[in-house]
Amino acid sequence: MATTDFGQGAVLANGTVMPWVGLGVWEAPSRVLESLIPQAVEVGYRHIDTAAIYGNEEGVGRGIRAAGIAREQLFVTTKVWNRDQGFDKTLAAFAASLKRLGLDYVDLYLIHWAVPGKYRETWKALQKLYREGVVRAIGVSNFQVHHLEELLAEFEIAPMVNQIELHPYLTQTALVEFCQGRGIQVEAWSPLMRGGAVLRDPVIAAIAQKYHKTPAQVALRWNLERRVVVIPKTVHPERLKENLDLFDFALTPEEVEAITRLNRNQQSFPYDPERVTFG
């Protein structure tokens, strides 16, 4: 059966509730976010995803303050970048992110990529931050099965989230099933695929026509049906509501499977999670 009950959000392993749809802000300038985030909050967004490397944490913070909403009503994510990984460097990087955001805590802190020889020490730092209460949940991004297996075997606290590129042309089914089987919430970055090829697919277009929805809404709903959190990015106010308006229709199991069969293992970006030498 299609999924219709989403509750208040995805419940992470520690009980923290993470909204199913968030606003991704990669490539969005700080000056734009100062006005965009209040608009997003006004139409219903309660989840903002940024990262140190995006260079816009200050804009996110200003946008949150301009939105005039109670801090506890928002779910804010940021990430430690590759060159800042390692135990001590991660702690310093987190403090710098918190200062730029102008917040007392973040809801989710992620390791951006699995930098060889560093991500274990980085995870130790994230555990420390979590135990200190300055992050409500901790997780990883772009981690593959073997990276996760190493953390699960070695550490007391397991990643609560794995944020990965995930869209109908890159379904990553084995990785999604691994995470879900171990209580790790999957979150999709680039859920509409850079370049928009997914949105021109005739299978998705036909389903969109059936439900009087846009192809973007169908692609996002497909991920939700798989119990995957989505963080579509946009700097266009008119698309904010469109990307959030996903809960008044449901795909059939056959439609979910038809979209899943579109997989091409096609990444939007030329970054290999097995060879993290950048940053």
Secondary structure by P-SEA (a helix, b strand, c coil): cccccccccccccccbbbbcbbbbbccccccccaaaaaaaaaacccbbbbccccccaaaaaaaaaaaccccccbbbbbbbccccccaaaaaaaaaaaaaaaccccccbbbccccccccaaaaaaaaaaaaaaccccccccccccaaaaaaaaacccccccbbbccccccccaaaaaaaaaaccbbbbbcccccccccccccaaaaaaaaaacccaaaaaaaaaaaacbbbbbbbccccccccccccccccccaaaaaaaaacccccccccccccccccc
